[in-house]
Amino acid sequence: MDDEFKRLAKDLGDIIERLGKETGRFIRSAYEETEKLFRTNGREIKDRFEAITENIRTEAREIGDAVKRLKNDEEKRQVIRESALKLKRTFKALAAEMVLWPDTNYQDLILRLLLKNAPRGDEEVFICKRDEKRIDGPFIARANEELKKAGKKGKLKLSSRRVDIDGGFILKSDGVEINCSLDALFAEMGKKFEEEVRNIVFGDKK
């Protein structure tokens, strides 16, 4: 491994560490920063996960531009893999933090995710045992009212069966499953990060 590769690996490690800290800060202070997510006309710019995803895209471009300096394609792939793995570990830790949020904050997050991800608003909602006291009947009734305001059916049903997820929920309807567990959402962000970097570095090159 030559000196340039070593220097680049360290630089990218620093970038990933910074990204993890910035994302963690964003998540932990999301409820204090809500007003910053709105345009002057009052419309929300992005939901929280979209804002984090945009931050990831920015960092992916920086990392991609740096990785392109390497001459060897296999070294490029190695750095991308290592960067993605480090980000995945960071996200795993952040998901673990989010399930410990106060009930009001956690419920607000779940409500936003339900409004965004329920296609019709009549799906069955599966949660983990940890959440059964805060994602309960009254909460689902509240979510259904919000879904009706958004033009959806507003007939979500809370399943009595609990599933083995870290937090968040799973929606099921007509054999279709939408995984909105926190781990799944963060995993999708990590996947987009890696794809973005690979596209910057290799383009259409396989």
C-alpha positions, 0 to 999 in steps of 0.5 A: 500500500503506497503512501498516497493510498495511506494518506487518502484512507486517513483523509476519508476516515476523517470525513466519515467521522465528521459525517457521523458526528454531524448526522448524530448532532442533527438527529439529537437536536432535530426537535430543537432545530425544527424551525430551520427545516421550513421555508419562509412560506411555511412549507417544510423543506425536507423531512429529517431523514431526507435532510440527513440523506442530502448531507450524505450526498454532499459528503459522498461527492467529496469522498468520490472526488478524493478517491478518483485520485487513486490510480488503481481501481481495486484500491478505489473499491477498497476505500469505498468499501471501508468508508461505507462500512464505517458509515454503516457502524455509525448509523447502527449506533445512531439508530440505537440512540433514537429508540431511547428518545422521550415518548413525545419526540419518538412518536413525532418521528413515527408519525412523520414516517407513517405519513410519508410511507403509508401508500394508502393509509389502510395498512397493518402496522407491526411494531416491536415489543419495546414500543407497544406502550407508546405506539398504541391505539390512541397514537394510531387513531391520531395517525389516521386523522393526519392521514385523512387530512393528507387525502389518504384512507386513515384506516391503519390497523395496529397488529397485535403481533410484535416483530423483531426490529430495533424501532420504527415499524413495518407496514403490510397490505395485500402481501406487500411489506414496507420496512420502516424499521430504523435499521432499514432506513439507515441501511438504505442511506448507507446504500445510497452513500456507497452508490453515490461514491461509486458512481462519482468514481467509476461512472458507468464503468463496472 
